[in-house]
Structures are given as C-alpha cells and as structure tokens.
C-alpha cells in the first residue's frame, strides 16, 4: 500500500517535509493493521532522512511546536526503536518526490520494493547508526537552552550608584528609563510618562530609606511603633500605601495644608539623594537663602532630617 502528498504552497523546510512523510508512514501502518486479520509481531520503518531519524530517536532535545507535535505522533504509533535508515538510492518513495517518466516508473523498484527487503536481508541496515540520536549544533528546530540567572541586589551598592549623578532629575530619569526598558525587554529608549517618573522616585526614596531605617520600617510593617531609641520617634512615622516612610503627628487635621505638606516623605540626611534634592530645589527657587530653600523642600512634600545644616552646606558651596 502506498500514499503520497503534495507539498503545500507555504514554504516548508526539507527536514520538516521528511518528518511529515514519517507521520504519513505511521498513519498508513495504523490503517493496514486495522484492516489485516493477522497479528503483526514486529514493524520496521525506513527513512532516507538522517535529520528526521535524529528527531524521532532523540529523547533529550526539546523541539519547537511543529517538530514536537509530529515526533509525538510518530513515537506514540511506532516507537523510535522501530525506525532505521535506508540509502536514498534504495528508497522507492524517492520516485514520487523526484518525478519519473512512465518507462522509468515501470523499470523502478516502486512495484517490487528494494532488493534487501525482497531478500529479507534487513540485518545489513539494522546496524546502521545514521540518525541515531544525532543532533545538529545549530538546528533551528531544537529549542536553545535558556540560562535563568538569579540576582541579589545589594541595597548599599545600589544606593552608592546614586552618588554618580549630578542632579535629582537625571537620577529619576535614569531609573525610570531602566525600569521601562527592563519591563519591555528592549534596549531602545522608551517614552516616559508622568507615572513612570513617579514610580522611579518611589523606588529611589525607598532604597534610601531602607538603607538608613531598615529596623524602623520592619517594625512599622508589623503594625508596631518604632523602637524607643529610634531617631524618628518624635516624628511618629508611618508607612503609606507605597511603603514610604512619612511624618505622622497631629498636623493631619489642618485644612490649610496639602496632604504632602501634612505628611512629608522622610529623607535621611546621610543619603546621596538628600544632597541632590537640596541642590534641585535651591536651583528651582533661583538660589535664594536657607529658609526659602528649606520651605521649598517642605512644600514639595519632603522632610530631610537635619535639613538646615545640609542646606546651609550646599548654599555655602554654591558658586
């Protein structure tokens, strides 16, 4: 019994076509076994494609969907150990794929099959190792192994990186770009939205706070008050919905102040971002004095611990 199929118009690689022909072979085998009334003890499948045999016999490689699905059908209906290699010149199926005149067809092995099968001399090809567990290094059908790396970020090291930036706006922009590029898995420069900038600011401030007040944050996250020896005790800090430390107290009942002014975000004076924020607002108010600069920082919703001394230092060095 024989069967052939026309190659589809959509371009398919030769190894895929060879594998598809192997699928047709096992389907044909199932039809024959269902129709015959005799018990088939053993089957032999032959192919002249070393690559297709490699796909069928290789149990370690992970293939892409097209090959994986067809290999599964073949193994389910035949088993990889039943497949063997036959040279192309002795494969009668080649006549269908290559084309032949009527005279060539009459004189071919299409009607009788290869000589080694007629003589039942199959042992000569059973020992042939062609296609056994073969795997091409750059075969596009084999899925490439992906290395998944786990990275532990050292907060202290990351916070030290902030010192390399000359301004607050540059630092925020850099973190926002990096965050969006990682999310998109692209190296192209993204378009930043106000929400991206806000998220970057939250990330930067949380890192600075965790570096200075990790014990206090841990206490507050457990719905407890900060330790009695904490430097933030008098400010009655709390964690907002973003996990940022803010100043608490009774000022929350004042209607004349905005929410940021009532509960400003705490910034440690020893952090690199404290100096960047002071410099940023000092330039923003056109280099005015200490009181005005401190007022601009508080008005923007930031509470730098020991702000007066730090602001005075920045203004002294400002040329």
Secondary structure, DSSP 8 states (H G I E B T S, - for coil): --------SS---HHHHHHHHHHHHHHHHHHHHHH-SS------EEES-HHHHHHHH-SS--B-HHHHHHHHHHHHHT-GGGEEE--GGG-TTHHHHH---HHHHHHSTTTT--HHHHTT-THHHHT--TTTT---TT-TTB------------HHHHHHHGGG-SSHHHHHHHHHHHHHHHHHT--S-----HHHHHHHHHHHHHHHHHHH-HHHHHHHHTT----TT-TTGGGT-EE-TTS-EE--SGGGG-SSS-HHHHS-EEE-TTSHHHHHHHHHHHHHTTS--HHHHHHHHHHTTEEETTHHHHHHHHHHH--
